[in-house]
Amino acid sequence: MKTIRLCALLLAALPLAPQNQTPLPRDIHPVTLSRLPPVTAADLDEDGKRLLAARTDFTPAPGPTHITVYSPRDLDLGIPSGEKSPVGPRYFQLAVLIIAREIDQQYEWSSHELAGRRQGLEQTVIDVVKYNRDVAGLSDKDATLITFGRTLFREHHVSSELWEKMVGHFGRQRTVQLMMIMGDYFRVGFMLNAVDQHLPPSREALLPALKR
């Protein structure tokens, strides 16, 4: 009897195995617990490889750092041409316009519609964003970026299929950089909206109000 009691006490002291653990979705990496696996040099351009090699203290883990490490450089922000942006000036401007439309930010839009035209962004593409039109008829790459930005802002998540389309068109590094551009311009536009930023008298308001 004493032996049985002792065994029972020892079993009670053992840590319990987790029960009914939900398996991770198929596109979630077990180290980062996200859709982005730990970065490798193969994921990056030459500047990215050089900067990654200098980060000897980086250890992949869940959290924002394993995302931003895909873009180890300063992006061309402010009110720029986008010419220095690693995603290229055309997609830089399109990413900014997507967010400016989603938050109805007139000041950002009125600058970047003009900049977008100068960087080769077609008015037909601009108008799809400006008037919240369907993306049918656009190139699949443009349509995917617009759908990605709209979906992420409106629904606060994107499907595995949409994520895979983005990475298929842009690669992991450029996808992260496009997200960073949209995120940075959301932050700036959020503050401009809060302070009710008006346009200078010399600047034409190019963003129409929309009923949603």
SVG drawing of the C-alpha trace seen along z (x, -y; Angstrom):
<svg xmlns="http://www.w3.org/2000/svg" viewBox="-22 -80 51 82">
<polyline fill="none" stroke="black" stroke-width="0.4" points="0.0,0.0 2.8,-2.4 4.5,-1.7 1.2,-2.5 0.9,-5.8 4.5,-6.7 4.0,-6.0 0.8,-8.1 2.6,-11.0 5.5,-10.8 3.1,-10.8 1.2,-13.8 4.5,-15.7 5.4,-15.2 4.6,-18.1 1.4,-17.6 1.7,-17.1 -0.2,-19.8 -3.6,-18.5 -5.4,-19.2 -2.7,-21.5 -4.0,-23.1 -1.7,-22.3 -0.2,-25.3 -1.6,-26.2 0.4,-24.8 2.0,-28.1 3.1,-29.1 6.8,-28.5 7.4,-26.8 10.4,-29.1 8.9,-32.5 5.2,-31.4 4.4,-33.4 4.2,-33.1 7.7,-34.4 10.4,-31.7 13.7,-32.8 15.5,-35.1 18.4,-33.7 20.8,-35.4 18.9,-33.9 15.8,-36.0 17.7,-39.3 19.3,-41.5 23.0,-42.4 22.6,-45.3 20.4,-43.1 22.9,-40.3 25.7,-42.6 23.6,-44.2 22.3,-40.8 25.9,-39.5 26.8,-42.4 24.0,-41.5 25.8,-38.7 23.6,-39.0 20.3,-38.2 18.4,-35.2 15.1,-34.3 12.1,-34.3 8.5,-35.4 7.9,-39.2 8.4,-42.1 12.2,-41.8 12.1,-38.7 9.8,-40.7 11.8,-43.9 15.1,-42.0 13.8,-41.2 14.2,-45.0 17.5,-45.9 17.7,-49.4 16.1,-52.8 13.2,-53.3 12.8,-56.5 10.0,-58.3 8.9,-61.9 7.4,-63.3 9.8,-61.5 9.9,-60.5 10.4,-56.9 13.4,-56.6 15.6,-55.3 13.0,-52.8 14.0,-49.1 10.5,-48.3 10.9,-50.8 9.3,-54.3 6.1,-53.0 5.2,-50.5 6.3,-52.8 3.8,-55.4 1.1,-52.8 1.6,-51.5 1.3,-55.1 -1.9,-55.8 -3.5,-52.6 -3.1,-53.7 -4.0,-57.3 -7.3,-56.2 -8.1,-53.8 -7.7,-56.5 -9.1,-59.3 -5.9,-61.3 -6.1,-64.3 -2.7,-65.8 -0.8,-62.5 -2.9,-61.7 -2.6,-65.1 1.2,-64.8 1.5,-61.2 -1.0,-61.1 1.2,-63.6 4.4,-61.8 2.9,-58.5 2.2,-59.9 5.7,-61.2 7.0,-57.7 5.0,-55.9 1.9,-54.9 -0.9,-54.9 -4.0,-57.0 -6.2,-53.9 -4.5,-52.2 -4.6,-55.4 -8.4,-55.7 -9.0,-52.2 -7.6,-53.1 -9.0,-56.6 -12.6,-55.6 -12.4,-52.2 -13.1,-50.3 -12.8,-46.6 -9.3,-45.5 -10.5,-43.5 -8.7,-44.5 -5.4,-45.5 -2.3,-43.4 -2.3,-40.6 0.6,-42.1 -1.0,-45.5 -4.4,-43.9 -2.7,-41.7 -1.0,-44.7 -4.2,-46.7 -6.2,-43.8 -3.6,-43.0 -3.5,-46.6 -7.3,-47.0 -7.9,-43.6 -5.2,-44.1 -6.5,-47.6 -10.2,-46.7 -10.2,-43.1 -7.0,-43.3 -5.7,-40.1 -5.0,-38.4 -5.6,-34.8 -2.9,-32.3 -3.7,-32.4 -3.4,-36.2 -0.1,-36.2 1.2,-33.5 0.2,-35.6 2.0,-38.7 5.2,-36.7 4.9,-35.0 4.8,-38.5 7.2,-40.4 9.2,-38.0 9.4,-38.0 11.8,-40.9 9.8,-43.3 6.5,-42.2 7.9,-43.2 9.2,-46.5 5.8,-47.3 4.1,-46.6 6.6,-48.9 5.8,-51.7 2.1,-51.3 2.6,-51.1 4.7,-54.2 2.3,-56.3 -0.6,-55.0 1.2,-56.4 1.8,-59.8 -1.7,-60.0 -3.2,-59.0 -1.5,-62.0 -2.4,-64.3 -6.0,-63.3 -5.9,-63.9 -4.7,-67.5 -7.0,-68.1 -4.2,-69.0 -5.4,-71.3 -3.8,-71.7 -1.9,-74.9 -4.0,-77.2 -1.7,-76.4 -2.4,-72.6 -5.4,-71.1 -7.4,-68.5 -7.3,-65.4 -9.0,-62.9 -12.8,-62.8 -14.9,-61.8 -16.3,-58.3 -19.5,-56.8 -18.7,-53.4"/>
</svg>
